[in-house]
Every structure is written in structure tokens, then in C-alpha cells.
Amino acid sequence: MATRWGTCHFVTQRAAVKYYKSQECDRAEVLRKIKDGEIEIGPPVVKNMDRLIIDNEEGRYFIEEGPRPTMYGENQRLFDQALSEGKTYFKSKDGLHYLQNPDGTYFGWPVGFITGPQFGDNGNPNPYQMSVNGPGGWHQRGSNYNGIDALKKWAVETQKKILSECE
């Protein structure tokens, strides 16, 4: 289950008054909280791959943490750059993760992006695979389960090399 948290943002002033009434705050106190910036009317800014949810019962906005791909820490700078350019992170019904342009069209992973480890039980003696996107295409390597840590290390080192060559 995704992590979800409530915000101090409300859909309407009426919803804020109703919410705080259960905490023994009157309307004047709620108006003071709005004036002082303790609570706000309207949606909060949602960062990264998180999702904005309205709890209709409370009239309050919640933020749900969106999916994070494997190797997120290593890819964070690339994600932040793509998101600042208006791209969004999307997880499709079939479980595939990808970036999309503001108009909803597919956007390929940025150069240096790491995917994996993926598992493919197809009889391959090295069923785990990781990939790093390079300027000329994907660099890939496979491993068995015992070598998965070495595989991750290879991916991080390959990413650093590719990014340093592209600077």
C-alpha cells in the first residue's frame, strides 16, 4: 500500500471550518489559521511522482507517494530534470514504468538512466538483468542471483561513466 499523508490544504473554507470544529476550533480561529498561513485553501504543490487526492469526507487534500523505480536514488537527478521539463512518471496497468510528455506521449528514459534488476525465468543461467541507457543505446548485463550486488555496482559505475562522457 502506498504511503499517504494529509496536508493543511482544504478544498474550501467551509470544509476547513467543518474539519476543525471536531477539534473545538470555531470559525474565527479557522480564519485566523488561514490568515497566518497555518492552513490553506486550495491544492498544495505535488512534487516528484506523487499524487494529489481529495478526501471528500474531510474536504482536505492528501498526497499519496507515487511509485518509485528501482535504483531511484541513482536516477533521482535524471528524474528531477525530466520532471522540471514537464515530464510525468507513469506506471501502466501492465506494470511498466515510463516517463511521458505533458501531452501524454511516451518519452524515452534519459541518457544515464538505470533500469532493473529485472528477472526473466527463461532458462537463462543469468536471469537477472540491468540496463543503463547510453547515447547510442542500452548497455546491458546479466547475472545469477548470487551476483546481483555486483550487477548493481556495474550499473552505477556504467551510469557514472556515461554521464561524465556526456558532460
C-alpha positions in Angstrom: 0.0 0.0 0.0 1.3 3.5 -0.9 2.2 5.9 1.8 -0.4 8.7 2.1 -0.5 11.8 4.3 -2.9 14.6 5.0 -2.0 18.2 4.3 -3.0 21.5 5.8 -4.8 22.3 2.4 -8.6 22.3 2.2 -10.9 22.4 -0.8 -13.0 25.2 0.7 -13.1 27.4 3.7 -16.3 25.6 4.7 -14.5 22.3 4.7 -11.8 23.7 6.9 -14.3 25.1 9.4 -16.1 21.7 9.5 -12.8 19.8 9.9 -11.6 22.0 12.8 -15.0 22.0 14.5 -14.2 18.5 15.7 -11.0 19.9 17.3 -13.1 22.5 19.1 -11.9 25.4 16.9 -14.6 27.9 16.0 -14.9 29.7 12.6 -12.9 32.8 13.8 -10.0 30.5 14.8 -10.0 28.8 11.4 -10.0 32.2 9.7 -7.0 33.2 11.8 -5.2 30.0 10.8 -5.9 30.8 7.2 -4.6 34.4 7.6 -1.5 33.2 9.4 -0.8 30.5 6.8 -1.2 27.6 9.1 -3.8 26.2 6.7 -4.5 27.0 3.1 -7.5 26.8 0.8 -6.7 25.2 -2.5 -4.4 22.3 -3.6 -0.8 22.0 -2.5 2.1 21.7 -4.9 2.8 18.0 -5.6 6.4 17.1 -6.3 8.1 14.2 -8.0 5.8 11.3 -8.8 3.3 11.8 -6.0 -0.4 12.0 -6.5 -2.9 14.5 -5.1 -6.1 13.0 -3.6 -9.1 14.8 -2.1 -10.7 13.2 0.9 -14.3 14.3 0.2 -15.4 13.4 3.8 -12.8 15.8 5.3 -12.6 18.2 2.4 -8.9 18.1 2.8 -6.1 17.3 0.3 -3.9 14.3 0.8 -0.7 13.3 -1.0 0.0 9.7 -1.9 3.5 8.7 -2.6 3.8 7.6 -6.2 5.7 4.6 -7.4 9.5 4.8 -7.3 11.5 2.8 -9.7 14.3 0.5 -8.6 17.6 2.4 -8.3 15.6 5.6 -7.7 18.5 7.2 -5.7 20.9 6.8 -8.6 18.3 8.1 -11.1 17.0 11.0 -8.9 18.9 13.8 -10.7 17.7 12.5 -14.1 14.1 12.3 -12.8 14.2 15.7 -11.3 15.5 17.2 -14.5 12.8 15.4 -16.6 10.0 16.4 -14.2 11.2 20.0 -14.2 10.8 19.9 -18.0 7.1 18.9 -17.6 7.5 15.1 -17.9 5.5 12.8 -15.6 6.2 9.4 -14.2 3.7 6.8 -15.1 3.1 3.2 -14.2 0.9 1.4 -16.7 -1.7 -1.3 -16.0 0.8 -4.0 -17.1 3.3 -2.8 -14.5 5.7 -1.0 -16.9 7.2 2.3 -15.7 8.0 5.1 -18.0 8.1 8.8 -18.5 5.6 10.7 -20.6 5.5 14.1 -22.1 2.9 16.7 -20.9 0.6 15.7 -23.9 0.7 12.0 -22.7 3.0 10.7 -25.4 5.9 8.4 -24.4 9.2 9.9 -23.5 12.3 7.6 -23.6 14.4 7.2 -20.5 17.1 9.9 -20.2 20.7 9.0 -21.1 22.3 7.5 -18.0 19.1 6.1 -16.7 19.4 2.7 -14.9 16.6 0.0 -15.1 16.5 -3.2 -13.2 17.2 -5.6 -11.9 14.6 -7.4 -13.9 14.1 -11.1 -13.6 13.3 -13.3 -16.6 12.8 -17.0 -15.8 13.5 -18.2 -19.4 16.2 -20.8 -18.7 19.0 -18.3 -18.9 21.8 -19.1 -16.4 21.9 -15.3 -15.7 18.2 -14.5 -15.3 18.7 -11.1 -13.6 19.4 -8.2 -15.9 20.2 -4.5 -15.6 20.4 -1.8 -18.2 21.9 1.6 -18.4 20.8 4.0 -21.2 23.7 5.4 -23.2 23.8 7.9 -26.1 24.0 5.1 -28.6 21.6 2.7 -26.9 21.2 0.5 -23.9 24.2 -1.2 -22.1 23.0 -4.5 -20.6 24.5 -7.1 -18.3 23.0 -10.3 -16.8 23.8 -12.2 -13.6 22.6 -15.0 -11.5 21.1 -14.2 -8.0 24.4 -14.5 -6.3 25.9 -11.8 -8.5 23.0 -9.2 -8.1 25.0 -6.9 -5.9 27.9 -6.9 -8.4 25.3 -6.3 -11.1 24.0 -3.2 -9.3 27.6 -2.0 -8.8 28.2 -2.4 -12.5 25.1 -0.3 -13.3 26.1 2.5 -11.1 29.7 2.6 -12.4 28.4 2.5 -16.0 26.0 5.3 -15.3 28.8 7.5 -13.9 31.0 6.8 -16.9 28.2 7.6 -19.4 27.2 10.8 -17.6 30.8 12.0 -17.3 31.3 11.4 -21.0 28.2 13.4 -21.9 29.1 16.4 -19.8 
